[in-house]
Amino acid sequence: MFELTLSSGTKIQVAQEDLETTMSWTEAQNHSSSLMDGWRLPTTGELVWMFKELHLNGQGSFHETGYWSSAQFSEYEARLIIFNKFSTGSGTITKQHKARIRLVRTVSA
């Protein structure tokens, strides 16, 4: 598990690895809601912070692909953050799309 301090001063814990399977946004939300101890999908800002602090430093075994964020764009679309080798991108995509999931939880606000 990794612990990061965000620019806001909030501390989060980042799961050591992605979930084993890709999921739709709704499946990912339901899965994280069923877990104990506050695990959840990260915000878009938290994903970008993980990219900068972990992925670019060779930590976290992130894949160069899209990761679901908690950001819902509409009833049918949600925000995806794409990890590339040297940068991130973002996109709004249908919630039925399957993407990777890296869970986080807030340690202190």
The first five atom37 places (N, CA, C, CB, O) and aatype in JSON, in Angstrom:
{
  "aatype": [12, 13, 6, 10, 16, 10, 15, 15, 7, 16, 11, 9, 5, 19, 0, 5, 6, 3, 10, 6, 16, 16, 12, 15, 17, 16, 6, 0, 5, 2, 8, 15, 15, 15, 10, 12, 3, 7, 17, 1, 10, 14, 16, 16, 7, 6, 10, 19, 17, 12, 13, 11, 6, 10, 8, 10, 2, 7, 5, 7, 15, 13, 8, 6, 16, 7, 18, 17, 15, 15, 0, 5, 13, 15, 6, 18, 6, 0, 1, 10, 9, 9, 13, 2, 11, 13, 15, 16, 7, 15, 7, 16, 9, 16, 11, 5, 8, 11, 0, 1, 9, 1, 10, 19, 1, 16, 19, 15, 0],
  "atom_mask": [
    [1, 1, 1, 1, 1],
    [1, 1, 1, 1, 1],
    [1, 1, 1, 1, 1],
    [1, 1, 1, 1, 1],
    [1, 1, 1, 1, 1],
    [1, 1, 1, 1, 1],
    [1, 1, 1, 1, 1],
    [1, 1, 1, 1, 1],
    [1, 1, 1, 0, 1],
    [1, 1, 1, 1, 1],
    [1, 1, 1, 1, 1],
    [1, 1, 1, 1, 1],
    [1, 1, 1, 1, 1],
    [1, 1, 1, 1, 1],
    [1, 1, 1, 1, 1],
    [1, 1, 1, 1, 1],
    [1, 1, 1, 1, 1],
    [1, 1, 1, 1, 1],
    [1, 1, 1, 1, 1],
    [1, 1, 1, 1, 1],
    [1, 1, 1, 1, 1],
    [1, 1, 1, 1, 1],
    [1, 1, 1, 1, 1],
    [1, 1, 1, 1, 1],
    [1, 1, 1, 1, 1],
    [1, 1, 1, 1, 1],
    [1, 1, 1, 1, 1],
    [1, 1, 1, 1, 1],
    [1, 1, 1, 1, 1],
    [1, 1, 1, 1, 1],
    [1, 1, 1, 1, 1],
    [1, 1, 1, 1, 1],
    [1, 1, 1, 1, 1],
    [1, 1, 1, 1, 1],
    [1, 1, 1, 1, 1],
    [1, 1, 1, 1, 1],
    [1, 1, 1, 1, 1],
    [1, 1, 1, 0, 1],
    [1, 1, 1, 1, 1],
    [1, 1, 1, 1, 1],
    [1, 1, 1, 1, 1],
    [1, 1, 1, 1, 1],
    [1, 1, 1, 1, 1],
    [1, 1, 1, 1, 1],
    [1, 1, 1, 0, 1],
    [1, 1, 1, 1, 1],
    [1, 1, 1, 1, 1],
    [1, 1, 1, 1, 1],
    [1, 1, 1, 1, 1],
    [1, 1, 1, 1, 1],
    [1, 1, 1, 1, 1],
    [1, 1, 1, 1, 1],
    [1, 1, 1, 1, 1],
    [1, 1, 1, 1, 1],
    [1, 1, 1, 1, 1],
    [1, 1, 1, 1, 1],
    [1, 1, 1, 1, 1],
    [1, 1, 1, 0, 1],
    [1, 1, 1, 1, 1],
    [1, 1, 1, 0, 1],
    [1, 1, 1, 1, 1],
    [1, 1, 1, 1, 1],
    [1, 1, 1, 1, 1],
    [1, 1, 1, 1, 1],
    [1, 1, 1, 1, 1],
    [1, 1, 1, 0, 1],
    [1, 1, 1, 1, 1],
    [1, 1, 1, 1, 1],
    [1, 1, 1, 1, 1],
    [1, 1, 1, 1, 1],
    [1, 1, 1, 1, 1],
    [1, 1, 1, 1, 1],
    [1, 1, 1, 1, 1],
    [1, 1, 1, 1, 1],
    [1, 1, 1, 1, 1],
    [1, 1, 1, 1, 1],
    [1, 1, 1, 1, 1],
    [1, 1, 1, 1, 1],
    [1, 1, 1, 1, 1],
    [1, 1, 1, 1, 1],
    [1, 1, 1, 1, 1],
    [1, 1, 1, 1, 1],
    [1, 1, 1, 1, 1],
    [1, 1, 1, 1, 1],
    [1, 1, 1, 1, 1],
    [1, 1, 1, 1, 1],
    [1, 1, 1, 1, 1],
    [1, 1, 1, 1, 1],
    [1, 1, 1, 0, 1],
    [1, 1, 1, 1, 1],
    [1, 1, 1, 0, 1],
    [1, 1, 1, 1, 1],
    [1, 1, 1, 1, 1],
    [1, 1, 1, 1, 1],
    [1, 1, 1, 1, 1],
    [1, 1, 1, 1, 1],
    [1, 1, 1, 1, 1],
    [1, 1, 1, 1, 1],
    [1, 1, 1, 1, 1],
    [1, 1, 1, 1, 1],
    [1, 1, 1, 1, 1],
    [1, 1, 1, 1, 1],
    [1, 1, 1, 1, 1],
    [1, 1, 1, 1, 1],
    [1, 1, 1, 1, 1],
    [1, 1, 1, 1, 1],
    [1, 1, 1, 1, 1],
    [1, 1, 1, 1, 1],
    [1, 1, 1, 1, 1]
  ],
  "atom_positions": [
    [[0.84, -1.17, 0.0], [0.0, 0.0, 0.0], [0.9, 1.24, 0.0], [-0.96, -0.01, 1.22], [1.95, 1.27, 0.63]],
    [[0.44, 2.25, -0.71], [1.18, 3.51, -0.79], [0.39, 4.59, -0.07], [1.44, 3.92, -2.26], [-0.84, 4.57, -0.06]],
    [[1.09, 5.54, 0.55], [0.42, 6.68, 1.17], [0.93, 7.94, 0.49], [0.68, 6.72, 2.71], [2.13, 8.16, 0.36]],
    [[-0.01, 8.77, 0.06], [0.32, 10.02, -0.61], [-0.31, 11.19, 0.12], [-0.13, 10.0, -2.08], [-1.41, 11.08, 0.65]],
    [[0.38, 12.31, 0.14], [-0.18, 13.55, 0.64], [-0.47, 14.43, -0.56], [0.78, 14.26, 1.66], [0.43, 14.81, -1.3]],
    [[-1.74, 14.74, -0.76], [-2.17, 15.55, -1.9], [-1.79, 17.01, -1.69], [-3.68, 15.42, -2.13], [-1.44, 17.4, -0.57]],
    [[-1.87, 17.81, -2.72], [-1.52, 19.23, -2.61], [-2.42, 19.95, -1.61], [-1.62, 19.92, -3.98], [-2.03, 20.98, -1.05]],
    [[-3.62, 19.43, -1.36], [-4.55, 20.02, -0.39], [-4.16, 19.69, 1.05], [-5.97, 19.54, -0.66], [-4.71, 20.25, 1.99]],
    [[-3.2, 18.76, 1.22], [-2.8, 18.31, 2.55], [-3.51, 17.03, 2.96], [0.0, 0.0, 0.0], [-3.14, 16.42, 3.96]],
    [[-4.52, 16.61, 2.22], [-5.23, 15.37, 2.5], [-4.31, 14.18, 2.23], [-6.52, 15.26, 1.64], [-3.58, 14.16, 1.24]],
    [[-4.35, 13.2, 3.13], [-3.56, 11.99, 2.95], [-4.47, 10.86, 2.49], [-2.82, 11.6, 4.26], [-5.56, 10.65, 3.03]],
    [[-4.01, 10.14, 1.46], [-4.75, 8.99, 0.97], [-3.85, 7.76, 0.95], [-5.34, 9.26, -0.42], [-2.63, 7.87, 0.81]],
    [[-4.47, 6.61, 1.07], [-3.77, 5.35, 0.86], [-4.2, 4.84, -0.51], [-4.08, 4.31, 1.99], [-5.37, 4.92, -0.88]],
    [[-3.24, 4.33, -1.25], [-3.47, 3.8, -2.59], [-3.23, 2.29, -2.53], [-2.55, 4.49, -3.65], [-2.2, 1.85, -2.03]],
    [[-4.17, 1.51, -3.04], [-4.0, 0.06, -3.07], [-2.7, -0.29, -3.79], [-5.21, -0.62, -3.77], [-2.29, 0.39, -4.72]],
    [[-2.08, -1.35, -3.34], [-0.8, -1.79, -3.89], [-0.89, -2.12, -5.37], [-0.29, -3.0, -3.12], [0.05, -1.88, -6.13]],
    [[-2.03, -2.68, -5.79], [-2.19, -3.13, -7.17], [-3.59, -2.78, -7.67], [-1.94, -4.64, -7.29], [-4.49, -2.45, -6.89]],
    [[-3.76, -2.87, -8.99], [-5.09, -2.74, -9.59], [-5.94, -3.92, -9.16], [-5.0, -2.65, -11.14], [-5.42, -4.96, -8.76]],
    [[-7.26, -3.77, -9.25], [-8.12, -4.94, -9.1], [-7.79, -5.93, -10.21], [-9.63, -4.54, -9.13], [-7.29, -5.53, -11.27]],
    [[-8.05, -7.18, -9.99], [-7.62, -8.23, -10.93], [-8.29, -8.13, -12.29], [-7.9, -9.57, -10.35], [-7.68, -8.49, -13.3]],
    [[-9.52, -7.66, -12.35], [-10.23, -7.6, -13.63], [-10.66, -6.18, -13.93], [-11.45, -8.53, -13.61], [-10.83, -5.35, -13.04]],
    [[-10.83, -5.91, -15.22], [-11.4, -4.62, -15.61], [-12.89, -4.68, -15.35], [-11.09, -4.29, -17.12], [-13.49, -5.75, -15.33]],
    [[-13.5, -3.52, -15.15], [-14.92, -3.44, -14.85], [-15.53, -2.22, -15.51], [-15.15, -3.4, -13.33], [-14.82, -1.28, -15.87]],
    [[-16.84, -2.26, -15.67], [-17.56, -1.06, -16.08], [-17.54, -0.09, -14.9], [-19.04, -1.39, -16.53], [-17.22, -0.48, -13.78]],
    [[-17.88, 1.17, -15.16], [-17.88, 2.16, -14.08], [-18.87, 1.77, -12.99], [-18.23, 3.56, -14.64], [-18.55, 1.87, -11.8]],
    [[-20.05, 1.31, -13.38], [-21.07, 0.92, -12.39], [-20.6, -0.28, -11.58], [-22.4, 0.59, -13.1], [-20.78, -0.31, -10.36]],
    [[-20.0, -1.26, -12.24], [-19.46, -2.42, -11.51], [-18.39, -1.97, -10.51], [-18.89, -3.46, -12.49], [-18.35, -2.45, -9.38]],
    [[-17.52, -1.07, -10.94], [-16.45, -0.58, -10.07], [-17.01, 0.17, -8.87], [-15.49, 0.33, -10.86], [-16.54, 0.0, -7.75]],
    [[-18.02, 1.02, -9.1], [-18.66, 1.75, -8.0], [-19.3, 0.77, -7.01], [-19.72, 2.74, -8.54], [-19.14, 0.91, -5.8]],
    [[-20.04, -0.21, -7.54], [-20.7, -1.19, -6.68], [-19.68, -2.02, -5.89], [-21.58, -2.12, -7.52], [-19.88, -2.29, -4.71]],
    [[-18.61, -2.41, -6.55], [-17.57, -3.2, -5.88], [-16.93, -2.39, -4.74], [-16.49, -3.65, -6.89], [-16.8, -2.89, -3.62]],
    [[-16.54, -1.17, -5.03], [-15.88, -0.37, -3.98], [-16.85, -0.05, -2.84], [-15.32, 0.94, -4.58], [-16.43, 0.03, -1.68]],
    [[-18.12, 0.12, -3.14], [-19.11, 0.4, -2.09], [-19.32, -0.8, -1.17], [-20.45, 0.79, -2.72], [-19.7, -0.64, -0.01]],
    [[-19.06, -2.01, -1.69], [-19.26, -3.21, -0.9], [-18.09, -3.51, 0.03], [-19.5, -4.39, -1.8], [-18.21, -4.36, 0.92]],
    [[-16.97, -2.83, -0.16], [-15.78, -3.08, 0.66], [-15.85, -2.34, 1.99], [-14.52, -2.67, -0.1], [-16.54, -1.33, 2.12]],
    [[-15.15, -2.86, 2.95], [-15.06, -2.23, 4.26], [-13.9, -1.22, 4.25], [-14.86, -3.3, 5.4], [-13.11, -1.17, 3.31]],
    [[-13.81, -0.44, 5.3], [-12.67, 0.43, 5.55], [-12.51, 1.6, 4.59], [-11.44, -0.37, 5.51], [-11.41, 2.14, 4.46]],
    [[-13.59, 2.01, 3.92], [-13.55, 3.25, 3.16], [-12.9, 3.22, 1.79], [0.0, 0.0, 0.0], [-12.64, 4.29, 1.23]],
    [[-12.62, 2.06, 1.22], [-12.03, 2.0, -0.11], [-13.04, 2.52, -1.13], [-11.59, 0.55, -0.47], [-14.24, 2.26, -1.02]],
    [[-12.54, 3.26, -2.14], [-13.41, 3.9, -3.13], [-12.63, 4.15, -4.41], [-13.99, 5.23, -2.58], [-11.41, 3.99, -4.46]],
    [[-13.37, 4.55, -5.46], [-12.72, 5.0, -6.68], [-12.07, 6.36, -6.41], [-13.72, 5.08, -7.87], [-12.66, 7.18, -5.7]],
    [[-10.91, 6.62, -6.96], [-10.25, 7.91, -6.76], [-10.9, 9.02, -7.58], [-8.77, 7.8, -7.11], [-11.55, 8.76, -8.6]],
    [[-10.73, 10.24, -7.14], [-11.15, 11.39, -7.93], [-10.19, 11.53, -9.11], [-11.18, 12.69, -7.07], [-9.14, 10.88, -9.14]],
    [[-10.53, 12.37, -10.06], [-9.62, 12.61, -11.19], [-8.31, 13.21, -10.69], [-10.28, 13.54, -12.25], [-7.23, 12.84, -11.16]],
    [[-8.4, 14.14, -9.75], [-7.2, 14.76, -9.19], [-6.3, 13.76, -8.48], [0.0, 0.0, 0.0], [-5.07, 13.84, -8.57]],
    [[-6.91, 12.82, -7.76], [-6.12, 11.8, -7.07], [-5.42, 10.88, -8.07], [-7.02, 10.96, -6.13], [-4.27, 10.49, -7.85]],
    [[-6.1, 10.55, -9.17], [-5.46, 9.73, -10.2], [-4.27, 10.44, -10.83], [-6.47, 9.35, -11.28], [-3.22, 9.83, -11.04]],
    [[-4.42, 11.71, -11.12], [-3.3, 12.48, -11.69], [-2.15, 12.54, -10.69], [-3.76, 13.92, -12.08], [-0.99, 12.43, -11.08]],
    [[-2.46, 12.72, -9.42], [-1.43, 12.75, -8.38], [-0.71, 11.41, -8.29], [-2.05, 13.12, -7.0], [0.51, 11.37, -8.13]],
    [[-1.46, 10.29, -8.39], [-0.84, 8.96, -8.38], [0.09, 8.8, -9.58], [-1.93, 7.85, -8.39], [1.17, 8.21, -9.46]],
    [[-0.33, 9.32, -10.72], [0.51, 9.25, -11.91], [1.83, 9.97, -11.66], [-0.22, 9.86, -13.13], [2.9, 9.42, -11.93]],
    [[1.75, 11.19, -11.15], [2.96, 12.01, -10.95], [3.86, 11.44, -9.85], [2.57, 13.43, -10.6], [5.08, 11.37, -10.02]],
    [[3.26, 11.05, -8.74], [4.06, 10.64, -7.57], [4.47, 9.17, -7.58], [3.29, 10.92, -6.31], [5.5, 8.81, -7.01]],
    [[3.69, 8.33, -8.22], [4.0, 6.91, -8.22], [4.45, 6.41, -9.61], [2.79, 6.11, -7.76], [5.58, 5.95, -9.77]],
    [[3.57, 6.51, -10.59], [3.85, 5.96, -11.91], [5.14, 6.52, -12.53], [2.68, 6.23, -12.84], [5.97, 5.76, -13.02]],
    [[5.3, 7.83, -12.5], [6.51, 8.42, -13.1], [7.79, 8.05, -12.35], [6.38, 9.93, -13.15], [8.89, 8.2, -12.88]],
    [[7.65, 7.57, -11.11], [8.79, 7.14, -10.31], [8.93, 5.62, -10.3], [8.66, 7.66, -8.88], [9.68, 5.07, -9.49]],
    [[8.22, 4.95, -11.21], [8.35, 3.5, -11.34], [7.71, 2.71, -10.22], [0.0, 0.0, 0.0], [8.07, 1.55, -10.01]],
    [[6.78, 3.31, -9.49], [6.13, 2.62, -8.39], [4.66, 2.33, -8.73], [6.23, 3.45, -7.09], [4.05, 3.04, -9.53]],
    [[4.13, 1.29, -8.13], [2.71, 1.02, -8.23], [2.29, 0.07, -9.33], [0.0, 0.0, 0.0], [1.12, -0.31, -9.4]],
    [[3.21, -0.31, -10.2], [2.89, -1.25, -11.28], [1.64, -0.85, -12.06], [2.7, -2.65, -10.71], [0.79, -1.69, -12.36]],
    [[1.53, 0.43, -12.39], [0.39, 0.91, -13.18], [0.55, 0.47, -14.62], [0.27, 2.44, -13.08], [1.66, 0.3, -15.12]],
    [[-0.56, 0.29, -15.29], [-0.58, -0.06, -16.7], [-0.77, 1.2, -17.53], [-1.7, -1.1, -17.01], [-1.35, 2.18, -17.05]],
    [[-0.29, 1.18, -18.74], [-0.5, 2.32, -19.64], [-1.83, 2.14, -20.34], [0.67, 2.45, -20.68], [-1.91, 1.64, -21.46]],
    [[-2.88, 2.55, -19.63], [-4.26, 2.37, -20.07], [-5.16, 3.31, -19.27], [-4.71, 0.88, -19.89], [-4.67, 4.14, -18.5]],
    [[-6.45, 3.19, -19.44], [-7.39, 4.04, -18.73], [-7.78, 3.49, -17.37], [0.0, 0.0, 0.0], [-7.94, 2.28, -17.19]],
    [[-7.93, 4.4, -16.39], [-8.37, 4.07, -15.04], [-9.65, 4.86, -14.74], [-7.26, 4.39, -13.98], [-9.73, 6.06, -15.0]],
    [[-10.64, 4.17, -14.18], [-11.88, 4.85, -13.81], [-11.64, 5.8, -12.64], [-12.97, 3.85, -13.45], [-10.92, 5.48, -11.7]],
    [[-12.26, 6.97, -12.73], [-12.31, 7.9, -11.6], [-13.74, 7.85, -11.05], [-11.91, 9.37, -12.03], [-14.62, 7.22, -11.63]],
    [[-13.95, 8.51, -9.95], [-15.28, 8.58, -9.35], [-16.16, 9.61, -10.05], [-15.18, 8.91, -7.86], [-17.36, 9.69, -9.77]],
    [[-15.59, 10.39, -10.95], [-16.31, 11.49, -11.6], [-17.34, 10.99, -12.62], [-15.32, 12.44, -12.28], [-17.0, 10.33, -13.6]],
    [[-18.56, 11.32, -12.35], [-19.66, 10.97, -13.24], [-19.97, 12.19, -14.11], [-20.92, 10.51, -12.44], [-20.24, 13.27, -13.58]],
    [[-19.94, 12.02, -15.41], [-20.19, 13.13, -16.33], [-21.68, 13.3, -16.6], [-19.44, 12.91, -17.64], [-22.19, 14.42, -16.66]],
    [[-22.37, 12.19, -16.76], [-23.81, 12.19, -16.99], [-24.36, 10.85, -16.52], [-24.15, 12.45, -18.5], [-23.63, 10.04, -15.95]],
    [[-25.62, 10.64, -16.76], [-26.24, 9.37, -16.39], [-25.57, 8.19, -17.1], [-27.74, 9.41, -16.71], [-25.56, 7.08, -16.58]],
    [[-25.02, 8.44, -18.28], [-24.46, 7.37, -19.1], [-22.95, 7.41, -19.27], [-25.09, 7.41, -20.43], [-22.37, 6.48, -19.82]],
    [[-22.29, 8.48, -18.8], [-20.86, 8.64, -19.02], [-20.12, 8.99, -17.73], [-20.6, 9.72, -20.07], [-20.68, 9.61, -16.83]],
    [[-18.86, 8.57, -17.67], [-18.0, 8.87, -16.52], [-16.6, 9.22, -17.02], [-17.95, 7.67, -15.51], [-16.28, 9.0, -18.19]],
    [[-15.79, 9.76, -16.14], [-14.45, 10.25, -16.5], [-13.4, 9.16, -16.29], [-14.09, 11.49, -15.68], [-13.37, 8.48, -15.27]],
    [[-12.56, 9.03, -17.29], [-11.47, 8.07, -17.31], [-10.16, 8.86, -17.38], [-11.6, 7.08, -18.51], [-10.07, 9.83, -18.14]],
    [[-9.17, 8.47, -16.6], [-7.84, 9.07, -16.69], [-6.92, 8.03, -17.34], [-7.29, 9.52, -15.28], [-6.83, 6.89, -16.89]],
    [[-6.25, 8.45, -18.39], [-5.41, 7.55, -19.17], [-3.95, 7.76, -18.77], [-5.61, 7.78, -20.69], [-3.43, 8.87, -18.85]],
    [[-3.31, 6.68, -18.35], [-1.9, 6.72, -18.01], [-1.1, 6.35, -19.26], [-1.57, 5.75, -16.82], [-1.29, 5.27, -19.83]],
    [[-0.21, 7.23, -19.68], [0.73, 6.95, -20.76], [2.12, 6.88, -20.14], [0.66, 8.04, -21.89], [2.28, 6.99, -18.92]],
    [[3.11, 6.71, -20.97], [4.47, 6.58, -20.45], [4.93, 7.84, -19.72], [5.44, 6.25, -21.58], [5.53, 7.76, -18.65]],
    [[4.65, 9.02, -20.3], [5.16, 10.26, -19.72], [4.08, 11.29, -19.39], [6.13, 10.88, -20.65], [4.4, 12.36, -18.87]],
    [[2.82, 10.99, -19.66], [1.77, 11.98, -19.41], [0.44, 11.28, -19.17], [1.66, 12.97, -20.59], [0.28, 10.08, -19.38]],
    [[-0.52, 12.09, -18.71], [-1.88, 11.58, -18.54], [-2.78, 12.28, -19.53], [-2.38, 11.78, -17.09], [-2.48, 13.36, -20.03]],
    [[-3.89, 11.65, -19.79], [-4.95, 12.24, -20.58], [-6.25, 11.93, -19.88], [0.0, 0.0, 0.0], [-6.28, 11.13, -18.94]],
    [[-7.31, 12.55, -20.31], [-8.59, 12.23, -19.71], [-9.64, 12.16, -20.81], [-8.99, 13.26, -18.64], [-9.48, 12.73, -21.89]],
    [[-10.68, 11.46, -20.5], [-11.76, 11.34, -21.45], [-13.05, 11.01, -20.76], [0.0, 0.0, 0.0], [-13.06, 10.47, -19.65]],
    [[-14.12, 11.33, -21.41], [-15.45, 10.95, -20.94], [-15.9, 9.81, -21.82], [-16.46, 12.17, -20.98], [-15.88, 9.91, -23.05]],
    [[-16.31, 8.73, -21.2], [-16.63, 7.52, -21.96], [-17.86, 6.86, -21.34], [-15.43, 6.54, -21.99], [-18.18, 7.08, -20.17]],
    [[-18.53, 6.04, -22.13], [-19.71, 5.34, -21.64], [-19.37, 4.49, -20.42], [-20.32, 4.46, -22.75], [-18.29, 3.89, -20.35]],
    [[-20.27, 4.46, -19.46], [-20.04, 3.71, -18.22], [-19.96, 2.2, -18.46], [-21.15, 4.01, -17.23], [-19.51, 1.47, -17.58]],
    [[-20.39, 1.74, -19.61], [-20.35, 0.31, -19.92], [-18.95, -0.15, -20.33], [-21.35, -0.02, -21.03], [-18.66, -1.35, -20.32]],
    [[-18.09, 0.8, -20.69], [-16.72, 0.49, -21.08], [-16.01, -0.2, -19.91], [-15.95, 1.78, -21.51], [-16.26, 0.14, -18.75]],
    [[-15.15, -1.15, -20.19], [-14.36, -1.84, -19.16], [-13.0, -1.15, -19.04], [-14.18, -3.36, -19.49], [-12.32, -0.92, -20.04]],
    [[-12.63, -0.81, -17.81], [-11.35, -0.14, -17.57], [-10.74, -0.67, -16.27], [-11.54, 1.41, -17.49], [-11.38, -1.4, -15.52]],
    [[-9.51, -0.28, -16.03], [-8.79, -0.72, -14.83], [-9.25, 0.11, -13.63], [-7.25, -0.59, -15.02], [-9.78, 1.21, -13.77]],
    [[-9.04, -0.47, -12.44], [-9.46, 0.18, -11.19], [-8.32, 0.11, -10.19], [-10.76, -0.49, -10.6], [-7.76, -0.96, -9.94]],
    [[-7.99, 1.27, -9.61], [-7.04, 1.33, -8.49], [-7.77, 2.06, -7.38], [-5.66, 2.06, -8.89], [-8.08, 3.25, -7.5]],
    [[-8.05, 1.35, -6.3], [-8.83, 1.93, -5.19], [-7.95, 2.76, -4.26], [-9.52, 0.81, -4.41], [-6.75, 2.53, -4.14]],
    [[-8.59, 3.71, -3.6], [-7.94, 4.57, -2.61], [-8.85, 4.71, -1.4], [-7.59, 5.97, -3.21], [-10.03, 4.36, -1.46]],
    [[-8.3, 5.22, -0.33], [-9.12, 5.62, 0.83], [-8.45, 6.82, 1.49], [-9.3, 4.43, 1.85], [-7.23, 6.95, 1.49]],
    [[-9.27, 7.65, 2.06], [-8.78, 8.84, 2.75], [-8.31, 8.46, 4.12], [-9.86, 9.93, 2.83], [-9.01, 7.77, 4.86]],
    [[-7.09, 8.91, 4.48], [-6.53, 8.64, 5.79], [-6.82, 9.82, 6.72], [-5.02, 8.37, 5.7], [-7.25, 9.64, 7.86]],
    [[-6.57, 11.04, 6.22], [-6.87, 12.25, 6.99], [-7.13, 13.39, 6.03], [-5.71, 12.6, 7.96], [-6.52, 13.49, 4.97]],
    [[-8.05, 14.24, 6.44], [-8.4, 15.39, 5.59], [-7.73, 16.64, 6.09], [-9.92, 15.59, 5.55], [-7.91, 17.71, 5.5]]
  ]
}
